[in-house]
Amino acid sequence: MPSSDLPLFLSQWLRAPLRMGALVPSGGPLARALALQALPSRDRPVLELGAGTGVVTRALLARGIAPQRLVLVERDPVFCRLLRQRFPSVRVVQTDARRLVQSLAALGIHEAATIISGLPLLSLPFTTQHQVLRQSFRLLVPNGTFVQFTYGLASPVHPALLRRLQLTGRPVARVLLNLPPAVVWRYTQRDAASPPGESRAAA
Ligand SMILES: C[S@@+](CC[C@H](N)C(=O)[O-])C[C@H]1O[C@@H](n2cnc3c(N)ncnc32)[C@H](O)[C@@H]1O
């Protein structure tokens, strides 16, 4: 991340602290741990929610995700402008992640293999969390995964939502070299046809 991004990140945080959730962008080790959860071999889209200044985007590209597969979803117009400058071959969609399905349908995107979320899920209201996750799992293919990091100790998805949306979550990486240290969680949706407790095939 260029150090020149810090003042921009901070000024956007001052405007909307709950929507930003963090004072500084994710560090390289966290970005790489998130990017590891996306499989380069697939051909379906990989979505990044809350792309900010693009630190995770850069790690996804370095991981081998083709730019044409990557779709960045960001509601802040200042960040969207920056992302378009930095990643001219990646699609950037300026929208609220609560309207994911509709916004992506307008671009002809109806499914995703993996969704990497940089959204500050824990500081978003319960109804927003619900809408974002419901929309995300409408787009994810049956073995698709929703990946989210948190600075907290527990799952960043509210337990009531895990039950309501039939999600199974597990921590897949602990990143101590981040400010603050973070945990990466991976969520899948149990198949309606399979017995409770059994998740769809891992992505
Ligand atoms: C903690 S920052 C993460 C930025 C970057 N992914 C990183 O890891 O450094 C959260 C980002 O989510 C965006 N965001 C928050 N709520 C959103 C929403 N409902 N829809 C789309 N983007 C949102 C913010 O504008 C901000 O860029």
The ligand as a Tripos MOL2 file, in Angstrom:
@<TRIPOS>MOLECULE
LIG
   27    29     1     0     0
SMALL
NO_CHARGES

@<TRIPOS>ATOM
      1 C1        -12.1370   -1.4250    6.4510 C.3       1 LIG1
      2 S1        -12.3220   -0.6940    4.8390 S.3       1 LIG1
      3 C2        -11.4990   -2.0110    3.9510 C.3       1 LIG1
      4 C3        -10.7610   -1.5260    2.7590 C.3       1 LIG1
      5 C4         -9.8200   -2.5790    2.1240 C.3       1 LIG1
      6 N1        -10.5420   -3.7470    1.6800 N.3       1 LIG1
      7 C5         -8.7420   -2.9890    3.0960 C.2       1 LIG1
      8 O1         -8.7730   -4.1390    3.5560 O.co2     1 LIG1
      9 O2         -7.8950   -2.1370    3.4020 O.co2     1 LIG1
     10 C6        -14.0530   -0.9700    4.5060 C.3       1 LIG1
     11 C7        -14.4960   -0.5700    3.1030 C.3       1 LIG1
     12 O3        -15.8600   -0.9870    2.9240 O.3       1 LIG1
     13 C8        -16.5830    0.0420    2.2210 C.3       1 LIG1
     14 N2        -18.0080   -0.1480    2.5580 N.ar      1 LIG1
     15 C9        -18.5930   -0.0180    3.7740 C.ar      1 LIG1
     16 N3        -19.9050   -0.3120    3.7000 N.ar      1 LIG1
     17 C10       -20.1480   -0.6500    2.4010 C.ar      1 LIG1
     18 C11       -21.3060   -1.0890    1.7070 C.ar      1 LIG1
     19 N4        -22.4860   -1.2160    2.3260 N.pl3     1 LIG1
     20 N5        -21.2060   -1.3670    0.3940 N.ar      1 LIG1
     21 C12       -20.0130   -1.2630   -0.2670 C.ar      1 LIG1
     22 N6        -18.8670   -0.8460    0.3520 N.ar      1 LIG1
     23 C13       -18.9410   -0.5450    1.6590 C.ar      1 LIG1
     24 C14       -15.9610    1.3190    2.7720 C.3       1 LIG1
     25 O4        -16.2070    2.4260    1.9050 O.3       1 LIG1
     26 C15       -14.4880    0.9370    2.8530 C.3       1 LIG1
     27 O5        -13.8250    1.1760    1.6440 O.3       1 LIG1
@<TRIPOS>BOND
     1     1     2 1
     2     2     3 1
     3     2    10 1
     4     3     4 1
     5     4     5 1
     6     5     6 1
     7     5     7 1
     8     7     8 2
     9     7     9 1
    10    10    11 1
    11    11    12 1
    12    11    26 1
    13    12    13 1
    14    13    14 1
    15    13    24 1
    16    14    15 ar
    17    14    23 ar
    18    15    16 ar
    19    16    17 ar
    20    17    18 ar
    21    17    23 ar
    22    18    19 1
    23    18    20 ar
    24    20    21 ar
    25    21    22 ar
    26    22    23 ar
    27    24    25 1
    28    24    26 1
    29    26    27 1
@<TRIPOS>SUBSTRUCTURE
     1 LIG1         1 GROUP 0 **** ****
